């Protein structure tokens, strides 16, 4: 097992005998055994059900699920990829099942470090890549592949919630712009103070025409945004649309009931994610900027994945960002940074073009 996951499990519960009495050692604390059962939420129960599901040993039961366009040679290739996927999945389960079991107990779980999350995400993504390959030959409705897919998606969403559920099919490489990590995180450009002040005038003025839509299911966050907007502290001269339901959000934009020219979306959403919402909006023809707005640290690997899935930037903010002074100015500044970079590189689907072309 990798070093990072070994570190994670050092605090895992162990049974020992102390003075003839059976106790459990949990993160260095001795607790009586057995511990009284605690009630788990629905997500925890779902994770525990996921752990006990087993793939079928008969690898030939996939044949009825072969994609119709696959040739005889392709079937052989698909069978090879199928077996490799199941083998890699079993290796993944051996490593992640103890972590999932440990983290699924509310009394024992702890906050994973960024390093641990990256390590877990890399392992999950390898099997996720296997699924993408085999899906060209075998339908993912095949029972064993369905188990693999559900495990990969739920484990990633549970252990790395800032990533959440992603569309299964990764889009083609983007041609509208080149990925730059500083630009993706909307960091200040490396220019002189005098030049920055002179070039910030136009982007800042554009905020007056901002039609900002925010998708977030945290009531405290939407309340803070709405209250600040009403008091002309947040998007004072623009429009603000707040949504907590991703399905309603996508439906209103598709129907034209909501016409934003800038979107901020959380990444982990009920029954969805910022990735899925972005995919749906892009397929519906929305070309404006979609920026992630979530409590997660800035990491290049995740930024690149977000970029590939169609997100245009990321604003990292804590869950209680609204309790800090001048939080509104920080968000305004990040949006202005996006406008600056867009104008600098002449991105195809520009922010200012949306302002001029839409009523």
C-alpha positions in Angstrom: 0.0 0.0 0.0 1.3 3.5 -0.8 2.9 5.5 1.9 0.2 8.2 1.9 -2.6 5.7 2.5 -0.6 3.9 5.1 -0.3 7.2 7.0 -4.1 7.6 6.7 -4.7 4.2 8.3 -2.4 4.6 11.2 -5.2 5.9 13.2 -7.6 3.2 12.1 -9.4 1.3 14.9 -7.5 -1.7 16.4 -8.7 -4.3 18.9 -6.4 -4.8 21.9 -6.6 -6.4 25.4 -6.0 -4.2 28.4 -6.3 -5.7 31.8 -8.3 -8.6 30.4 -10.9 -6.1 28.9 -11.3 -5.8 25.2 -10.9 -2.3 24.0 -10.5 -0.5 20.6 -7.8 2.0 19.9 -9.0 4.7 17.6 -6.6 7.5 16.6 -4.7 6.9 19.8 -7.7 6.8 22.1 -8.9 3.7 23.9 -12.6 3.1 23.7 -14.7 0.2 25.1 -15.5 -2.5 22.6 -18.0 -3.0 21.1 -18.8 0.6 20.5 -22.4 1.5 20.5 -23.6 1.8 16.9 -24.3 5.3 15.6 -26.8 6.3 13.0 -25.2 6.9 9.6 -26.5 9.2 7.0 -27.7 8.0 3.6 -24.4 8.7 1.9 -22.6 6.6 4.5 -25.0 3.7 4.0 -24.5 4.0 0.3 -20.8 3.7 0.7 -21.0 0.7 2.9 -23.3 -1.1 0.5 -20.8 -0.3 -2.2 -18.0 -2.1 -0.3 -19.8 -5.4 -0.2 -20.7 -5.6 -3.9 -18.6 -8.2 -5.8 -17.9 -8.6 -9.5 -18.8 -11.9 -11.1 -16.0 -14.3 -11.8 -17.4 -15.3 -15.2 -15.8 -12.8 -17.6 -17.9 -14.1 -20.6 -21.2 -12.7 -19.3 -20.3 -9.4 -21.0 -20.9 -10.8 -24.6 -24.6 -9.7 -24.8 -23.4 -6.2 -24.0 -20.8 -5.8 -26.8 -21.4 -2.6 -28.8 -23.0 -3.4 -32.1 -20.4 -1.7 -34.3 -17.5 -3.7 -32.9 -15.8 -6.2 -35.3 -14.7 -9.7 -34.4 -11.1 -8.4 -33.9 -12.5 -5.6 -31.8 -14.3 -8.1 -29.6 -11.0 -9.7 -28.7 -9.5 -6.3 -27.9 -12.5 -5.4 -25.8 -12.3 -8.7 -23.9 -8.6 -8.0 -23.1 -9.4 -4.4 -21.9 -12.4 -5.8 -20.0 -10.2 -8.2 -18.0 -7.5 -5.6 -17.4 -10.2 -3.2 -16.1 -11.6 -5.8 -13.7 -8.0 -6.7 -12.5 -7.1 -3.0 -11.9 -10.4 -2.5 -10.2 -9.7 -5.3 -7.7 -6.4 -3.7 -6.9 -8.0 -0.4 -6.4 -10.6 -2.0 -4.0 -7.8 -3.5 -1.9 -6.3 -0.1 -1.3 -9.4 2.0 -1.0 -11.9 -0.2 0.9 -10.1 0.3 4.2 -10.0 4.0 3.6 -13.7 4.1 2.7 -14.7 2.0 5.7 -12.6 4.2 8.0 -14.0 7.4 6.6 -17.6 6.2 6.5 -17.7 6.1 10.3 -18.7 9.6 11.5 -16.9 9.0 14.9 -13.6 8.0 13.3 -13.3 9.9 10.0 -10.9 12.8 9.7 -10.2 15.5 7.1 -7.9 14.2 4.4 -4.8 16.3 3.5 -4.4 17.6 0.0 -1.6 15.1 -0.6 -3.8 12.2 0.4 -6.6 13.4 -1.8 -4.3 13.8 -4.8 -2.9 10.3 -4.3 -6.4 8.8 -4.0 -7.6 10.7 -7.0 -4.7 9.4 -9.2 -5.6 5.8 -8.3 -9.3 6.3 -9.0 -8.6 8.1 -12.3 -6.5 5.2 -13.6 -9.5 2.8 -13.3 -11.7 5.6 -14.7 -9.4 5.7 -17.7 -9.8 1.9 -18.1 -13.5 2.4 -18.2 -13.2 5.0 -21.0 -11.2 2.6 -23.1 -13.4 -0.5 -22.6 -16.6 1.5 -23.3 -15.6 1.7 -26.9 -16.1 -2.0 -27.1 -18.5 -3.0 -24.3 -21.5 -1.2 -23.0 -21.1 0.1 -19.5 -24.5 -1.4 -18.7 -22.6 -4.7 -18.4 -23.1 -5.8 -14.8 -19.5 -6.0 -13.8 -18.6 -2.7 -15.5 -21.6 -1.1 -13.9 -20.3 -2.1 -10.5 -16.8 -0.6 -11.4 -18.3 2.6 -12.6 -20.5 3.1 -9.5 -17.6 2.4 -7.2 -15.3 4.8 -9.0 -17.8 7.6 -9.1 -19.0 7.2 -5.5 -15.6 6.7 -4.0 -14.3 9.9 -5.8 -17.3 11.9 -4.7 -17.0 10.7 -1.1 -13.3 11.0 -0.6 -12.6 14.0 -2.8 -15.9 15.9 -2.7 -14.5 19.0 -4.4 -14.1 17.0 -7.6 -17.5 15.5 -7.3 -19.1 13.6 -10.1 -17.7 14.2 -13.6 -19.1 13.4 -17.0 -18.0 10.0 -18.0 -16.9 11.0 -21.5 -14.1 13.5 -21.4 -14.4 16.2 -24.1 -11.9 16.7 -26.9 -9.0 19.0 -26.2 -10.0 22.6 -26.0 -9.1 24.9 -28.9 -10.5 28.2 -27.6 -7.6 28.9 -25.3 -4.4 27.5 -23.8 -4.3 26.3 -20.2 -2.2 28.5 -17.9 -2.5 27.7 -14.2 -2.1 31.3 -13.0 -4.8 32.5 -15.4 -7.1 29.6 -14.5 -6.9 30.5 -10.8 -7.5 34.2 -11.8 -4.3 35.3 -10.1 -3.1 38.8 -10.7 -1.1 39.3 -13.9 2.7 39.9 -13.5 2.8 43.5 -14.7 3.8 46.8 -13.2 1.5 48.5 -10.7 1.1 51.5 -13.0 0.2 49.4 -16.0 -2.1 47.3 -13.9 -4.0 50.4 -12.7 -4.3 51.7 -16.2 -5.5 48.5 -17.7 -7.9 47.6 -14.8 -10.3 50.5 -15.6 -12.0 48.9 -18.6 -12.6 45.4 -17.0 -13.8 47.0 -13.7 -16.3 49.1 -15.6 -17.7 46.0 -17.3 -18.8 44.8 -13.9 -21.7 47.2 -14.1 -23.1 45.1 -16.9 -22.5 41.8 -15.0 -25.4 39.3 -15.1 -24.0 36.9 -12.6 -25.5 33.5 -11.9 -24.4 31.5 -8.8 -25.1 27.8 -8.3 -24.6 26.7 -4.7 -26.7 24.5 -2.4 -25.4 26.1 0.9 -28.2 28.3 2.3 -25.7 30.4 4.3 -23.8 31.3 1.2 -26.8 32.2 -1.0 -28.2 34.2 1.9 -24.9 36.2 2.2 -24.7 36.8 -1.5 -28.3 38.0 -1.7 -28.0 40.2 1.3 -24.8 41.8 0.0 -26.4 42.4 -3.4 -29.4 44.0 -1.9 -27.2 46.4 0.1 -25.2 47.2 -3.1 -22.0 45.6 -1.8 -21.9 42.6 -4.2 -22.5 43.2 -8.0 -24.0 46.6 -7.1 -24.8 47.7 -10.6 -25.4 44.3 -12.1 -27.9 41.4 -11.8 -27.6 38.4 -9.5 -29.3 35.1 -10.1 -29.0 32.5 -7.2 -29.8 28.8 -7.6 -29.5 25.8 -5.3 -31.0 23.2 -7.7 -28.7 22.3 -10.6 -31.6 20.9 -12.7 -33.6 24.1 -12.3 -30.5 26.1 -13.1 -29.8 24.3 -16.3 -33.4 24.3 -17.3 -33.8 28.1 -16.8 -30.7 28.9 -18.9 -31.8 26.5 -21.7 -35.2 28.1 -21.8 -34.0 31.7 -21.6 -35.6 32.5 -18.3 -32.1 33.2 -17.0 -29.5 34.9 -19.2 -26.3 35.2 -17.3 -23.0 36.3 -18.9 -20.9 34.9 -16.1 -21.5 31.8 -14.0 -20.0 30.8 -10.6 -20.7 27.2 -9.7 -19.9 24.9 -6.8 -18.3 21.7 -7.7 -20.1 19.3 -5.3 -23.8 19.6 -5.8 -26.8 17.4 -4.8 -27.3 14.7 -7.4 -24.9 16.5 -9.7 -21.7 18.5 -9.9 -20.2 21.6 -11.4 -18.7 19.3 -14.1 -22.0 17.9 -15.1 -23.7 21.3 -15.1 -20.9 22.7 -17.3 -21.2 19.8 -19.7 -25.0 20.3 -20.0 -24.7 24.1 -20.5 -22.0 23.7 -23.2 -24.1 21.2 -25.1 -27.0 23.6 -24.9 -24.8 26.3 -26.5 -23.8 28.4 -23.6 -20.5 30.0 -24.4 -20.0 32.4 -21.5 -17.4 31.9 -18.8 -18.1 29.2 -16.2 -15.9 29.5 -13.1 -15.7 27.1 -10.2 -16.4 28.6 -6.8 -15.7 26.1 -4.0 -13.8 25.5 -0.8 -10.8 23.7 -2.2 -7.1 24.4 -2.4 -5.4 25.4 -5.6 -3.8 22.4 -7.2 -2.5 22.2 -10.8 -3.7 18.7 -11.4 -7.3 19.4 -10.5 -7.2 22.7 -12.3 -6.1 21.0 -15.5 -9.0 18.5 -15.2 -11.5 21.3 -14.6 -10.2 23.1 -17.6 -10.5 20.0 -19.8 -14.1 19.6 -18.8 -15.0 23.1 -19.9 -14.6 25.3 -16.8 -12.8 28.6 -17.4 -11.4 29.3 -14.0 -11.5 28.7 -10.3 -12.1 30.9 -7.3 -11.0 29.1 -4.1 -13.0 30.3 -1.1 -13.6 28.8 2.3 -17.1 27.7 3.4 -17.3 30.8 5.6 -15.7 33.2 3.2 -18.6 35.6 3.7 -17.5 36.1 7.4 -14.3 37.8 6.3 -14.2 41.5 5.6 -14.2 42.7 2.0 -15.0 39.3 0.6 -17.2 41.0 -2.1 -14.2 43.0 -3.4 -12.1 39.8 -3.7 -14.7 38.1 -5.9 -15.1 41.3 -8.0 -11.3 41.4 -8.3 -11.1 37.8 -9.5 -13.8 38.5 -12.2 -11.9 41.5 -13.3 -8.8 39.3 -13.7 -10.8 37.0 -16.0 -11.8 40.0 -18.1 -8.2 41.2 -18.3 -6.9 37.8 -19.5 -9.8 37.4 -21.9 -9.0 40.8 -23.5 -5.2 40.1 -23.5 -5.5 36.8 -25.3 -8.7 37.5 -27.4 -10.4 34.4 -26.3 -13.0 33.3 -28.9 -16.0 33.3 -26.5 -15.3 36.6 -24.9 -16.9 38.1 -21.8 -17.3 41.5 -23.3 -18.8 40.1 -26.5 -21.5 38.5 -24.4 -22.2 41.9 -22.8 -22.6 43.6 -26.1 -24.6 40.9 -27.9 -27.1 39.9 -25.2 -29.9 42.2 -24.0 
